Amino acid sequence: MRWDDHGCAGCGKENINKNGFLCADCQTWEKLYGWHLHHRGLYRYNEAMKEYMQRYKFNGDYRLCVVFQRELSKVVNEQKADLIVPIPVTSTTM
Ligand SMILES: [Zn+2]
């Protein structure tokens, strides 16, 4: 399921206070460090995504890379970010 743009303005997670504003975690981060993160997930981590990740990352079913390839490529190329960080697996799970 695609993650819409509603939610915390910093991290994108569901914001029980008000969409478009910072969630409690991001507000705390801003108080502690004077800034907050600007990141977002593209998809919700629901049961279907959990199963996909299990098969792709942990069972090595790399044929599944094509499922999100086009959309991820488009989103990455649209970003005006200083840094895009893919989240790797640990050497144990690799
Ligand atoms: Zn947040």
PDB file of the backbone (N, CA, C, O) and the ligand in Angstrom, with CONECT records:
HET     ZN  A 101       1
ATOM      1  N   MET A   1       0.836  -1.186   0.000  1.00  0.00           N
ATOM      2  CA  MET A   1       0.000   0.000   0.000  1.00  0.00           C
ATOM      3  C   MET A   1       0.876   1.242   0.000  1.00  0.00           C
ATOM      4  O   MET A   1       1.750   1.411   0.850  1.00  0.00           O
ATOM      5  N   ARG A   2       0.623   2.086  -0.954  1.00  0.00           N
ATOM      6  CA  ARG A   2       1.380   3.322  -1.067  1.00  0.00           C
ATOM      7  C   ARG A   2       1.079   4.214   0.133  1.00  0.00           C
ATOM      8  O   ARG A   2      -0.062   4.334   0.578  1.00  0.00           O
ATOM      9  N   TRP A   3       2.149   4.839   0.641  1.00  0.00           N
ATOM     10  CA  TRP A   3       2.002   5.713   1.788  1.00  0.00           C
ATOM     11  C   TRP A   3       1.661   7.100   1.265  1.00  0.00           C
ATOM     12  O   TRP A   3       2.435   7.690   0.512  1.00  0.00           O
ATOM     13  N   ASP A   4       0.525   7.611   1.655  1.00  0.00           N
ATOM     14  CA  ASP A   4       0.156   8.935   1.164  1.00  0.00           C
ATOM     15  C   ASP A   4       0.952  10.003   1.912  1.00  0.00           C
ATOM     16  O   ASP A   4       1.746   9.695   2.801  1.00  0.00           O
ATOM     17  N   ASP A   5       0.738  11.209   1.554  1.00  0.00           N
ATOM     18  CA  ASP A   5       1.501  12.308   2.138  1.00  0.00           C
ATOM     19  C   ASP A   5       0.868  12.867   3.402  1.00  0.00           C
ATOM     20  O   ASP A   5       1.309  13.894   3.917  1.00  0.00           O
ATOM     21  N   HIS A   6      -0.144  12.207   3.894  1.00  0.00           N
ATOM     22  CA  HIS A   6      -0.761  12.696   5.125  1.00  0.00           C
ATOM     23  C   HIS A   6       0.013  12.152   6.307  1.00  0.00           C
ATOM     24  O   HIS A   6       0.473  11.010   6.292  1.00  0.00           O
ATOM     25  N   GLY A   7       0.150  12.956   7.304  1.00  0.00           N
ATOM     26  CA  GLY A   7       0.862  12.522   8.493  1.00  0.00           C
ATOM     27  C   GLY A   7       1.867  13.563   8.916  1.00  0.00           C
ATOM     28  O   GLY A   7       1.775  14.724   8.519  1.00  0.00           O
ATOM     29  N   CYS A   8       2.832  13.148   9.726  1.00  0.00           N
ATOM     30  CA  CYS A   8       3.835  14.062  10.254  1.00  0.00           C
ATOM     31  C   CYS A   8       4.631  14.705   9.113  1.00  0.00           C
ATOM     32  O   CYS A   8       5.025  14.032   8.160  1.00  0.00           O
ATOM     33  N   ALA A   9       4.857  15.994   9.223  1.00  0.00           N
ATOM     34  CA  ALA A   9       5.606  16.714   8.194  1.00  0.00           C
ATOM     35  C   ALA A   9       7.084  16.330   8.209  1.00  0.00           C
ATOM     36  O   ALA A   9       7.789  16.571   7.229  1.00  0.00           O
ATOM     37  N   GLY A  10       7.564  15.737   9.301  1.00  0.00           N
ATOM     38  CA  GLY A  10       8.973  15.356   9.389  1.00  0.00           C
ATOM     39  C   GLY A  10       9.229  13.939   8.946  1.00  0.00           C
ATOM     40  O   GLY A  10      10.054  13.694   8.066  1.00  0.00           O
ATOM     41  N   CYS A  11       8.520  13.001   9.554  1.00  0.00           N
ATOM     42  CA  CYS A  11       8.819  11.596   9.291  1.00  0.00           C
ATOM     43  C   CYS A  11       7.731  10.881   8.504  1.00  0.00           C
ATOM     44  O   CYS A  11       7.948   9.770   8.019  1.00  0.00           O
ATOM     45  N   GLY A  12       6.573  11.497   8.371  1.00  0.00           N
ATOM     46  CA  GLY A  12       5.518  10.918   7.566  1.00  0.00           C
ATOM     47  C   GLY A  12       4.626   9.931   8.270  1.00  0.00           C
ATOM     48  O   GLY A  12       3.611   9.513   7.714  1.00  0.00           O
ATOM     49  N   LYS A  13       4.979   9.542   9.494  1.00  0.00           N
ATOM     50  CA  LYS A  13       4.133   8.549  10.156  1.00  0.00           C
ATOM     51  C   LYS A  13       2.803   9.175  10.549  1.00  0.00           C
ATOM     52  O   LYS A  13       2.653  10.395  10.615  1.00  0.00           O
ATOM     53  N   GLU A  14       1.858   8.303  10.804  1.00  0.00           N
ATOM     54  CA  GLU A  14       0.537   8.798  11.177  1.00  0.00           C
ATOM     55  C   GLU A  14       0.680   9.707  12.382  1.00  0.00           C
ATOM     56  O   GLU A  14       1.357   9.378  13.356  1.00  0.00           O
ATOM     57  N   ASN A  15       0.031  10.849  12.297  1.00  0.00           N
ATOM     58  CA  ASN A  15       0.147  11.854  13.336  1.00  0.00           C
ATOM     59  C   ASN A  15      -1.216  12.021  13.986  1.00  0.00           C
ATOM     60  O   ASN A  15      -2.146  12.563  13.390  1.00  0.00           O
ATOM     61  N   ILE A  16      -1.313  11.547  15.214  1.00  0.00           N
ATOM     62  CA  ILE A  16      -2.625  11.582  15.868  1.00  0.00           C
ATOM     63  C   ILE A  16      -3.039  13.003  16.224  1.00  0.00           C
ATOM     64  O   ILE A  16      -4.221  13.276  16.430  1.00  0.00           O
ATOM     65  N   ASN A  17      -2.068  13.905  16.298  1.00  0.00           N
ATOM     66  CA  ASN A  17      -2.417  15.280  16.655  1.00  0.00           C
ATOM     67  C   ASN A  17      -3.015  16.013  15.459  1.00  0.00           C
ATOM     68  O   ASN A  17      -4.153  16.479  15.516  1.00  0.00           O
ATOM     69  N   LYS A  18      -2.265  16.112  14.404  1.00  0.00           N
ATOM     70  CA  LYS A  18      -2.753  16.833  13.236  1.00  0.00           C
ATOM     71  C   LYS A  18      -1.833  16.525  12.058  1.00  0.00           C
ATOM     72  O   LYS A  18      -0.612  16.635  12.172  1.00  0.00           O
ATOM     73  N   ASN A  19      -2.414  16.145  10.944  1.00  0.00           N
ATOM     74  CA  ASN A  19      -1.613  15.880   9.758  1.00  0.00           C
ATOM     75  C   ASN A  19      -0.945  17.156   9.261  1.00  0.00           C
ATOM     76  O   ASN A  19      -1.515  18.242   9.359  1.00  0.00           O
ATOM     77  N   GLY A  20       0.242  17.022   8.737  1.00  0.00           N
ATOM     78  CA  GLY A  20       0.968  18.168   8.199  1.00  0.00           C
ATOM     79  C   GLY A  20       1.811  18.883   9.240  1.00  0.00           C
ATOM     80  O   GLY A  20       2.575  19.785   8.895  1.00  0.00           O
ATOM     81  N   PHE A  21       1.691  18.502  10.503  1.00  0.00           N
ATOM     82  CA  PHE A  21       2.491  19.086  11.559  1.00  0.00           C
ATOM     83  C   PHE A  21       3.430  18.013  12.099  1.00  0.00           C
ATOM     84  O   PHE A  21       3.308  16.838  11.753  1.00  0.00           O
ATOM     85  N   LEU A  22       4.348  18.417  12.931  1.00  0.00           N
ATOM     86  CA  LEU A  22       5.312  17.454  13.459  1.00  0.00           C
ATOM     87  C   LEU A  22       4.678  16.574  14.529  1.00  0.00           C
ATOM     88  O   LEU A  22       3.898  17.040  15.360  1.00  0.00           O
ATOM     89  N   CYS A  23       5.028  15.293  14.489  1.00  0.00           N
ATOM     90  CA  CYS A  23       4.561  14.366  15.515  1.00  0.00           C
ATOM     91  C   CYS A  23       5.362  14.606  16.799  1.00  0.00           C
ATOM     92  O   CYS A  23       6.317  15.383  16.807  1.00  0.00           O
ATOM     93  N   ALA A  24       4.971  13.945  17.861  1.00  0.00           N
ATOM     94  CA  ALA A  24       5.640  14.128  19.149  1.00  0.00           C
ATOM     95  C   ALA A  24       7.121  13.758  19.070  1.00  0.00           C
ATOM     96  O   ALA A  24       7.956  14.442  19.662  1.00  0.00           O
ATOM     97  N   ASP A  25       7.458  12.690  18.352  1.00  0.00           N
ATOM     98  CA  ASP A  25       8.864  12.285  18.227  1.00  0.00           C
ATOM     99  C   ASP A  25       9.679  13.357  17.517  1.00  0.00           C
ATOM    100  O   ASP A  25      10.780  13.693  17.953  1.00  0.00           O
ATOM    101  N   CYS A  26       9.148  13.889  16.436  1.00  0.00           N
ATOM    102  CA  CYS A  26       9.885  14.917  15.692  1.00  0.00           C
ATOM    103  C   CYS A  26       9.986  16.217  16.477  1.00  0.00           C
ATOM    104  O   CYS A  26      10.983  16.932  16.377  1.00  0.00           O
ATOM    105  N   GLN A  27       8.949  16.526  17.262  1.00  0.00           N
ATOM    106  CA  GLN A  27       9.022  17.715  18.112  1.00  0.00           C
ATOM    107  C   GLN A  27      10.113  17.555  19.163  1.00  0.00           C
ATOM    108  O   GLN A  27      10.853  18.496  19.450  1.00  0.00           O
ATOM    109  N   THR A  28      10.207  16.363  19.731  1.00  0.00           N
ATOM    110  CA  THR A  28      11.257  16.082  20.714  1.00  0.00           C
ATOM    111  C   THR A  28      12.632  16.197  20.060  1.00  0.00           C
ATOM    112  O   THR A  28      13.556  16.781  20.627  1.00  0.00           O
ATOM    113  N   TRP A  29      12.751  15.641  18.876  1.00  0.00           N
ATOM    114  CA  TRP A  29      14.012  15.693  18.139  1.00  0.00           C
ATOM    115  C   TRP A  29      14.420  17.140  17.894  1.00  0.00           C
ATOM    116  O   TRP A  29      15.587  17.503  18.036  1.00  0.00           O
ATOM    117  N   GLU A  30      13.442  17.959  17.523  1.00  0.00           N
ATOM    118  CA  GLU A  30      13.716  19.365  17.230  1.00  0.00           C
ATOM    119  C   GLU A  30      14.138  20.111  18.486  1.00  0.00           C
ATOM    120  O   GLU A  30      15.023  20.965  18.435  1.00  0.00           O
ATOM    121  N   LYS A  31      13.502  19.788  19.626  1.00  0.00           N
ATOM    122  CA  LYS A  31      13.883  20.438  20.890  1.00  0.00           C
ATOM    123  C   LYS A  31      15.298  20.047  21.294  1.00  0.00           C
ATOM    124  O   LYS A  31      16.079  20.885  21.745  1.00  0.00           O
ATOM    125  N   LEU A  32      15.619  18.775  21.128  1.00  0.00           N
ATOM    126  CA  LEU A  32      16.937  18.282  21.550  1.00  0.00           C
ATOM    127  C   LEU A  32      18.066  18.759  20.644  1.00  0.00           C
ATOM    128  O   LEU A  32      19.147  19.112  21.116  1.00  0.00           O
ATOM    129  N   TYR A  33      17.804  18.767  19.333  1.00  0.00           N
ATOM    130  CA  TYR A  33      18.897  19.008  18.390  1.00  0.00           C
ATOM    131  C   TYR A  33      18.719  20.255  17.544  1.00  0.00           C
ATOM    132  O   TYR A  33      19.631  20.631  16.808  1.00  0.00           O
ATOM    133  N   GLY A  34      17.569  20.904  17.631  1.00  0.00           N
ATOM    134  CA  GLY A  34      17.358  22.121  16.869  1.00  0.00           C
ATOM    135  C   GLY A  34      16.925  21.889  15.426  1.00  0.00           C
ATOM    136  O   GLY A  34      16.808  22.840  14.654  1.00  0.00           O
ATOM    137  N   TRP A  35      16.691  20.657  15.065  1.00  0.00           N
ATOM    138  CA  TRP A  35      16.218  20.329  13.722  1.00  0.00           C
ATOM    139  C   TRP A  35      15.522  18.976  13.778  1.00  0.00           C
ATOM    140  O   TRP A  35      15.667  18.227  14.744  1.00  0.00           O
ATOM    141  N   HIS A  36      14.788  18.684  12.759  1.00  0.00           N
ATOM    142  CA  HIS A  36      14.137  17.385  12.698  1.00  0.00           C
ATOM    143  C   HIS A  36      14.385  16.766  11.327  1.00  0.00           C
ATOM    144  O   HIS A  36      14.750  17.446  10.368  1.00  0.00           O
ATOM    145  N   LEU A  37      14.180  15.487  11.270  1.00  0.00           N
ATOM    146  CA  LEU A  37      14.431  14.766  10.027  1.00  0.00           C
ATOM    147  C   LEU A  37      13.380  15.100   8.979  1.00  0.00           C
ATOM    148  O   LEU A  37      12.253  15.474   9.302  1.00  0.00           O
ATOM    149  N   HIS A  38      13.761  14.961   7.755  1.00  0.00           N
ATOM    150  CA  HIS A  38      12.816  15.052   6.645  1.00  0.00           C
ATOM    151  C   HIS A  38      12.965  13.764   5.849  1.00  0.00           C
ATOM    152  O   HIS A  38      13.748  13.690   4.902  1.00  0.00           O
ATOM    153  N   HIS A  39      12.227  12.785   6.236  1.00  0.00           N
ATOM    154  CA  HIS A  39      12.265  11.534   5.491  1.00  0.00           C
ATOM    155  C   HIS A  39      10.853  10.978   5.408  1.00  0.00           C
ATOM    156  O   HIS A  39       9.944  11.403   6.122  1.00  0.00           O
ATOM    157  N   ARG A  40      10.709  10.041   4.537  1.00  0.00           N
ATOM    158  CA  ARG A  40       9.402   9.428   4.390  1.00  0.00           C
ATOM    159  C   ARG A  40       9.555   8.041   3.800  1.00  0.00           C
ATOM    160  O   ARG A  40      10.490   7.754   3.053  1.00  0.00           O
ATOM    161  N   GLY A  41       8.626   7.208   4.152  1.00  0.00           N
ATOM    162  CA  GLY A  41       8.552   5.895   3.535  1.00  0.00           C
ATOM    163  C   GLY A  41       7.646   5.992   2.324  1.00  0.00           C
ATOM    164  O   GLY A  41       6.754   6.839   2.271  1.00  0.00           O
ATOM    165  N   LEU A  42       7.872   5.139   1.372  1.00  0.00           N
ATOM    166  CA  LEU A  42       7.012   5.149   0.194  1.00  0.00           C
ATOM    167  C   LEU A  42       5.800   4.245   0.357  1.00  0.00           C
ATOM    168  O   LEU A  42       4.762   4.445  -0.274  1.00  0.00           O
ATOM    169  N   TYR A  43       5.956   3.247   1.220  1.00  0.00           N
ATOM    170  CA  TYR A  43       4.875   2.285   1.411  1.00  0.00           C
ATOM    171  C   TYR A  43       4.700   2.006   2.893  1.00  0.00           C
ATOM    172  O   TYR A  43       5.640   2.093   3.683  1.00  0.00           O
ATOM    173  N   ARG A  44       3.489   1.672   3.236  1.00  0.00           N
ATOM    174  CA  ARG A  44       3.221   1.258   4.608  1.00  0.00           C
ATOM    175  C   ARG A  44       3.738  -0.164   4.789  1.00  0.00           C
ATOM    176  O   ARG A  44       3.693  -0.982   3.870  1.00  0.00           O
ATOM    177  N   TYR A  45       4.223  -0.435   5.975  1.00  0.00           N
ATOM    178  CA  TYR A  45       4.711  -1.769   6.290  1.00  0.00           C
ATOM    179  C   TYR A  45       3.543  -2.581   6.862  1.00  0.00           C
ATOM    180  O   TYR A  45       3.432  -2.779   8.072  1.00  0.00           O
ATOM    181  N   ASN A  46       2.689  -3.036   5.964  1.00  0.00           N
ATOM    182  CA  ASN A  46       1.546  -3.846   6.391  1.00  0.00           C
ATOM    183  C   ASN A  46       1.894  -5.329   6.188  1.00  0.00           C
ATOM    184  O   ASN A  46       3.040  -5.656   5.883  1.00  0.00           O
ATOM    185  N   GLU A  47       0.945  -6.194   6.352  1.00  0.00           N
ATOM    186  CA  GLU A  47       1.206  -7.634   6.238  1.00  0.00           C
ATOM    187  C   GLU A  47       1.697  -8.020   4.848  1.00  0.00           C
ATOM    188  O   GLU A  47       2.585  -8.861   4.713  1.00  0.00           O
ATOM    189  N   ALA A  48       1.119  -7.406   3.811  1.00  0.00           N
ATOM    190  CA  ALA A  48       1.539  -7.721   2.448  1.00  0.00           C
ATOM    191  C   ALA A  48       2.995  -7.286   2.216  1.00  0.00           C
ATOM    192  O   ALA A  48       3.770  -8.008   1.589  1.00  0.00           O
ATOM    193  N   MET A  49       3.360  -6.100   2.727  1.00  0.00           N
ATOM    194  CA  MET A  49       4.739  -5.619   2.562  1.00  0.00           C
ATOM    195  C   MET A  49       5.698  -6.462   3.396  1.00  0.00           C
ATOM    196  O   MET A  49       6.829  -6.720   2.983  1.00  0.00           O
ATOM    197  N   LYS A  50       5.243  -6.886   4.562  1.00  0.00           N
ATOM    198  CA  LYS A  50       6.072  -7.752   5.407  1.00  0.00           C
ATOM    199  C   LYS A  50       6.378  -9.062   4.672  1.00  0.00           C
ATOM    200  O   LYS A  50       7.510  -9.544   4.704  1.00  0.00           O
ATOM    201  N   GLU A  51       5.378  -9.629   4.017  1.00  0.00           N
ATOM    202  CA  GLU A  51       5.566 -10.861   3.266  1.00  0.00           C
ATOM    203  C   GLU A  51       6.494 -10.637   2.077  1.00  0.00           C
ATOM    204  O   GLU A  51       7.355 -11.466   1.782  1.00  0.00           O
ATOM    205  N   TYR A  52       6.307  -9.493   1.389  1.00  0.00           N
ATOM    206  CA  TYR A  52       7.177  -9.151   0.253  1.00  0.00           C
ATOM    207  C   TYR A  52       8.638  -9.070   0.719  1.00  0.00           C
ATOM    208  O   TYR A  52       9.533  -9.663   0.117  1.00  0.00           O
ATOM    209  N   MET A  53       8.852  -8.316   1.809  1.00  0.00           N
ATOM    210  CA  MET A  53      10.221  -8.141   2.305  1.00  0.00           C
ATOM    211  C   MET A  53      10.828  -9.466   2.751  1.00  0.00           C
ATOM    212  O   MET A  53      12.013  -9.724   2.541  1.00  0.00           O
ATOM    213  N   GLN A  54      10.006 -10.288   3.360  1.00  0.00           N
ATOM    214  CA  GLN A  54      10.500 -11.592   3.778  1.00  0.00           C
ATOM    215  C   GLN A  54      10.990 -12.376   2.567  1.00  0.00           C
ATOM    216  O   GLN A  54      12.083 -12.941   2.594  1.00  0.00           O
ATOM    217  N   ARG A  55      10.203 -12.413   1.527  1.00  0.00           N
ATOM    218  CA  ARG A  55      10.582 -13.174   0.334  1.00  0.00           C
ATOM    219  C   ARG A  55      11.757 -12.544  -0.396  1.00  0.00           C
ATOM    220  O   ARG A  55      12.654 -13.244  -0.866  1.00  0.00           O
ATOM    221  N   TYR A  56      11.749 -11.201  -0.492  1.00  0.00           N
ATOM    222  CA  TYR A  56      12.789 -10.523  -1.266  1.00  0.00           C
ATOM    223  C   TYR A  56      14.118 -10.441  -0.513  1.00  0.00           C
ATOM    224  O   TYR A  56      15.155 -10.871  -1.018  1.00  0.00           O
ATOM    225  N   LYS A  57      14.075  -9.885   0.695  1.00  0.00           N
ATOM    226  CA  LYS A  57      15.316  -9.657   1.418  1.00  0.00           C
ATOM    227  C   LYS A  57      15.874 -10.905   2.083  1.00  0.00           C
ATOM    228  O   LYS A  57      17.080 -11.150   2.055  1.00  0.00           O
ATOM    229  N   PHE A  58      14.991 -11.686   2.677  1.00  0.00           N
ATOM    230  CA  PHE A  58      15.491 -12.752   3.539  1.00  0.00           C
ATOM    231  C   PHE A  58      15.469 -14.133   2.889  1.00  0.00           C
ATOM    232  O   PHE A  58      16.246 -15.011   3.266  1.00  0.00           O
ATOM    233  N   ASN A  59      14.589 -14.326   1.922  1.00  0.00           N
ATOM    234  CA  ASN A  59      14.572 -15.607   1.224  1.00  0.00           C
ATOM    235  C   ASN A  59      15.293 -15.534  -0.118  1.00  0.00           C
ATOM    236  O   ASN A  59      15.464 -16.547  -0.797  1.00  0.00           O
ATOM    237  N   GLY A  60      15.715 -14.318  -0.497  1.00  0.00           N
ATOM    238  CA  GLY A  60      16.509 -14.165  -1.710  1.00  0.00           C
ATOM    239  C   GLY A  60      15.740 -14.297  -3.007  1.00  0.00           C
ATOM    240  O   GLY A  60      16.324 -14.646  -4.033  1.00  0.00           O
ATOM    241  N   ASP A  61      14.459 -14.031  -2.987  1.00  0.00           N
ATOM    242  CA  ASP A  61      13.669 -14.107  -4.216  1.00  0.00           C
ATOM    243  C   ASP A  61      13.820 -12.782  -4.973  1.00  0.00           C
ATOM    244  O   ASP A  61      12.908 -11.954  -4.993  1.00  0.00           O
ATOM    245  N   TYR A  62      14.978 -12.603  -5.587  1.00  0.00           N
ATOM    246  CA  TYR A  62      15.325 -11.313  -6.202  1.00  0.00           C
ATOM    247  C   TYR A  62      14.551 -11.012  -7.476  1.00  0.00           C
ATOM    248  O   TYR A  62      14.666  -9.916  -8.025  1.00  0.00           O
ATOM    249  N   ARG A  63      13.767 -11.966  -7.952  1.00  0.00           N
ATOM    250  CA  ARG A  63      12.891 -11.661  -9.085  1.00  0.00           C
ATOM    251  C   ARG A  63      11.873 -10.590  -8.706  1.00  0.00           C
ATOM    252  O   ARG A  63      11.335  -9.898  -9.570  1.00  0.00           O
ATOM    253  N   LEU A  64      11.614 -10.462  -7.397  1.00  0.00           N
ATOM    254  CA  LEU A  64      10.622  -9.492  -6.922  1.00  0.00           C
ATOM    255  C   LEU A  64      11.095  -8.043  -7.046  1.00  0.00           C
ATOM    256  O   LEU A  64      10.312  -7.119  -6.827  1.00  0.00           O
ATOM    257  N   CYS A  65      12.347  -7.839  -7.388  1.00  0.00           N
ATOM    258  CA  CYS A  65      12.856  -6.463  -7.489  1.00  0.00           C
ATOM    259  C   CYS A  65      12.100  -5.661  -8.545  1.00  0.00           C
ATOM    260  O   CYS A  65      12.049  -4.433  -8.468  1.00  0.00           O
ATOM    261  N   VAL A  66      11.526  -6.327  -9.507  1.00  0.00           N
ATOM    262  CA  VAL A  66      10.828  -5.603 -10.573  1.00  0.00           C
ATOM    263  C   VAL A  66       9.483  -5.032 -10.114  1.00  0.00           C
ATOM    264  O   VAL A  66       8.918  -4.161 -10.775  1.00  0.00           O
ATOM    265  N   VAL A  67       8.976  -5.522  -8.987  1.00  0.00           N
ATOM    266  CA  VAL A  67       7.654  -5.097  -8.525  1.00  0.00           C
ATOM    267  C   VAL A  67       7.615  -3.588  -8.306  1.00  0.00           C
ATOM    268  O   VAL A  67       6.670  -2.928  -8.739  1.00  0.00           O
ATOM    269  N   PHE A  68       8.615  -3.039  -7.648  1.00  0.00           N
ATOM    270  CA  PHE A  68       8.618  -1.615  -7.327  1.00  0.00           C
ATOM    271  C   PHE A  68       9.669  -0.837  -8.121  1.00  0.00           C
ATOM    272  O   PHE A  68       9.827   0.367  -7.920  1.00  0.00           O
ATOM    273  N   GLN A  69      10.372  -1.500  -9.003  1.00  0.00           N
ATOM    274  CA  GLN A  69      11.497  -0.895  -9.712  1.00  0.00           C
ATOM    275  C   GLN A  69      11.149   0.404 -10.430  1.00  0.00           C
ATOM    276  O   GLN A  69      11.845   1.406 -10.262  1.00  0.00           O
ATOM    277  N   ARG A  70      10.108   0.400 -11.207  1.00  0.00           N
ATOM    278  CA  ARG A  70       9.746   1.585 -11.993  1.00  0.00           C
ATOM    279  C   ARG A  70       9.360   2.758 -11.088  1.00  0.00           C
ATOM    280  O   ARG A  70       9.814   3.885 -11.288  1.00  0.00           O
ATOM    281  N   GLU A  71       8.529   2.481 -10.103  1.00  0.00           N
ATOM    282  CA  GLU A  71       8.064   3.547  -9.231  1.00  0.00           C
ATOM    283  C   GLU A  71       9.199   4.088  -8.361  1.00  0.00           C
ATOM    284  O   GLU A  71       9.312   5.301  -8.187  1.00  0.00           O
ATOM    285  N   LEU A  72      10.040   3.209  -7.812  1.00  0.00           N
ATOM    286  CA  LEU A  72      11.163   3.666  -7.001  1.00  0.00           C
ATOM    287  C   LEU A  72      12.124   4.503  -7.822  1.00  0.00           C
ATOM    288  O   LEU A  72      12.602   5.536  -7.353  1.00  0.00           O
ATOM    289  N   SER A  73      12.409   4.078  -9.026  1.00  0.00           N
ATOM    290  CA  SER A  73      13.303   4.833  -9.894  1.00  0.00           C
ATOM    291  C   SER A  73      12.750   6.231 -10.155  1.00  0.00           C
ATOM    292  O   SER A  73      13.486   7.217 -10.116  1.00  0.00           O
ATOM    293  N   LYS A  74      11.453   6.306 -10.420  1.00  0.00           N
ATOM    294  CA  LYS A  74      10.807   7.596 -10.669  1.00  0.00           C
ATOM    295  C   LYS A  74      10.907   8.494  -9.441  1.00  0.00           C
ATOM    296  O   LYS A  74      11.275   9.663  -9.557  1.00  0.00           O
ATOM    297  N   VAL A  75      10.585   7.962  -8.276  1.00  0.00           N
ATOM    298  CA  VAL A  75      10.603   8.766  -7.049  1.00  0.00           C
ATOM    299  C   VAL A  75      12.022   9.233  -6.729  1.00  0.00           C
ATOM    300  O   VAL A  75      12.223  10.394  -6.372  1.00  0.00           O
ATOM    301  N   VAL A  76      12.988   8.361  -6.849  1.00  0.00           N
ATOM    302  CA  VAL A  76      14.377   8.739  -6.550  1.00  0.00           C
ATOM    303  C   VAL A  76      14.843   9.846  -7.485  1.00  0.00           C
ATOM    304  O   VAL A  76      15.508  10.790  -7.057  1.00  0.00           O
ATOM    305  N   ASN A  77      14.495   9.729  -8.749  1.00  0.00           N
ATOM    306  CA  ASN A  77      14.925  10.741  -9.716  1.00  0.00           C
ATOM    307  C   ASN A  77      14.224  12.082  -9.526  1.00  0.00           C
ATOM    308  O   ASN A  77      14.724  13.107  -9.990  1.00  0.00           O
ATOM    309  N   GLU A  78      13.088  12.091  -8.861  1.00  0.00           N
ATOM    310  CA  GLU A  78      12.357  13.334  -8.606  1.00  0.00           C
ATOM    311  C   GLU A  78      12.847  14.065  -7.365  1.00  0.00           C
ATOM    312  O   GLU A  78      12.510  15.232  -7.160  1.00  0.00           O
ATOM    313  N   GLN A  79      13.631  13.400  -6.546  1.00  0.00           N
ATOM    314  CA  GLN A  79      14.041  13.984  -5.265  1.00  0.00           C
ATOM    315  C   GLN A  79      15.073  15.081  -5.438  1.00  0.00           C
ATOM    316  O   GLN A  79      15.969  14.999  -6.279  1.00  0.00           O
ATOM    317  N   LYS A  80      14.923  16.094  -4.631  1.00  0.00           N
ATOM    318  CA  LYS A  80      15.934  17.147  -4.554  1.00  0.00           C
ATOM    319  C   LYS A  80      16.575  17.029  -3.177  1.00  0.00           C
ATOM    320  O   LYS A  80      16.544  17.963  -2.375  1.00  0.00           O
ATOM    321  N   ALA A  81      17.144  15.883  -2.926  1.00  0.00           N
ATOM    322  CA  ALA A  81      17.710  15.580  -1.616  1.00  0.00           C
ATOM    323  C   ALA A  81      19.230  15.656  -1.667  1.00  0.00           C
ATOM    324  O   ALA A  81      19.845  15.466  -2.716  1.00  0.00           O
ATOM    325  N   ASP A  82      19.815  15.937  -0.514  1.00  0.00           N
ATOM    326  CA  ASP A  82      21.276  15.915  -0.407  1.00  0.00           C
ATOM    327  C   ASP A  82      21.783  14.482  -0.381  1.00  0.00           C
ATOM    328  O   ASP A  82      22.882  14.185  -0.850  1.00  0.00           O
ATOM    329  N   LEU A  83      20.966  13.605   0.172  1.00  0.00           N
ATOM    330  CA  LEU A  83      21.421  12.233   0.365  1.00  0.00           C
ATOM    331  C   LEU A  83      20.221  11.289   0.383  1.00  0.00           C
ATOM    332  O   LEU A  83      19.220  11.557   1.046  1.00  0.00           O
ATOM    333  N   ILE A  84      20.329  10.208  -0.333  1.00  0.00           N
ATOM    334  CA  ILE A  84      19.320   9.157  -0.290  1.00  0.00           C
ATOM    335  C   ILE A  84      20.021   7.913   0.227  1.00  0.00           C
ATOM    336  O   ILE A  84      21.017   7.469  -0.343  1.00  0.00           O
ATOM    337  N   VAL A  85      19.497   7.354   1.306  1.00  0.00           N
ATOM    338  CA  VAL A  85      20.162   6.238   1.961  1.00  0.00           C
ATOM    339  C   VAL A  85      19.298   4.992   1.876  1.00  0.00           C
ATOM    340  O   VAL A  85      18.258   4.917   2.529  1.00  0.00           O
ATOM    341  N   PRO A  86      19.712   4.015   1.081  1.00  0.00           N
ATOM    342  CA  PRO A  86      19.005   2.726   1.118  1.00  0.00           C
ATOM    343  C   PRO A  86      19.360   2.036   2.415  1.00  0.00           C
ATOM    344  O   PRO A  86      20.496   2.132   2.880  1.00  0.00           O
ATOM    345  N   ILE A  87      18.428   1.360   2.991  1.00  0.00           N
ATOM    346  CA  ILE A  87      18.685   0.700   4.267  1.00  0.00           C
ATOM    347  C   ILE A  87      19.110  -0.735   3.995  1.00  0.00           C
ATOM    348  O   ILE A  87      18.317  -1.533   3.496  1.00  0.00           O
ATOM    349  N   PRO A  88      20.349  -1.065   4.318  1.00  0.00           N
ATOM    350  CA  PRO A  88      20.876  -2.399   4.007  1.00  0.00           C
ATOM    351  C   PRO A  88      20.474  -3.429   5.056  1.00  0.00           C
ATOM    352  O   PRO A  88      19.969  -3.078   6.122  1.00  0.00           O
ATOM    353  N   VAL A  89      20.695  -4.665   4.756  1.00  0.00           N
ATOM    354  CA  VAL A  89      20.521  -5.721   5.738  1.00  0.00           C
ATOM    355  C   VAL A  89      21.840  -5.911   6.475  1.00  0.00           C
ATOM    356  O   VAL A  89      22.888  -5.475   5.999  1.00  0.00           O
ATOM    357  N   THR A  90      21.792  -6.551   7.618  1.00  0.00           N
ATOM    358  CA  THR A  90      23.018  -6.845   8.345  1.00  0.00           C
ATOM    359  C   THR A  90      23.746  -7.994   7.656  1.00  0.00           C
ATOM    360  O   THR A  90      23.171  -8.697   6.826  1.00  0.00           O
ATOM    361  N   SER A  91      24.997  -8.173   8.005  1.00  0.00           N
ATOM    362  CA  SER A  91      25.742  -9.270   7.385  1.00  0.00           C
ATOM    363  C   SER A  91      25.157 -10.628   7.791  1.00  0.00           C
ATOM    364  O   SER A  91      25.274 -11.607   7.053  1.00  0.00           O
ATOM    365  N   THR A  92      24.539 -10.675   8.949  1.00  0.00           N
ATOM    366  CA  THR A  92      23.922 -11.930   9.407  1.00  0.00           C
ATOM    367  C   THR A  92      22.740 -12.315   8.525  1.00  0.00           C
ATOM    368  O   THR A  92      22.593 -13.474   8.136  1.00  0.00           O
ATOM    369  N   THR A  93      21.891 -11.319   8.212  1.00  0.00           N
ATOM    370  CA  THR A  93      20.716 -11.624   7.398  1.00  0.00           C
ATOM    371  C   THR A  93      21.049 -11.700   5.916  1.00  0.00           C
ATOM    372  O   THR A  93      20.268 -12.246   5.137  1.00  0.00           O
ATOM    373  N   MET A  94      22.187 -11.167   5.519  1.00  0.00           N
ATOM    374  CA  MET A  94      22.582 -11.210   4.119  1.00  0.00           C
ATOM    375  C   MET A  94      22.782 -12.660   3.722  1.00  0.00           C
ATOM    376  O   MET A  94      23.122 -12.944   2.573  1.00  0.00           O
TER     377      MET A  94
HETATM  378 ZN    ZN A 101       7.447  12.714  12.903  1.00  0.00          ZN2+
END
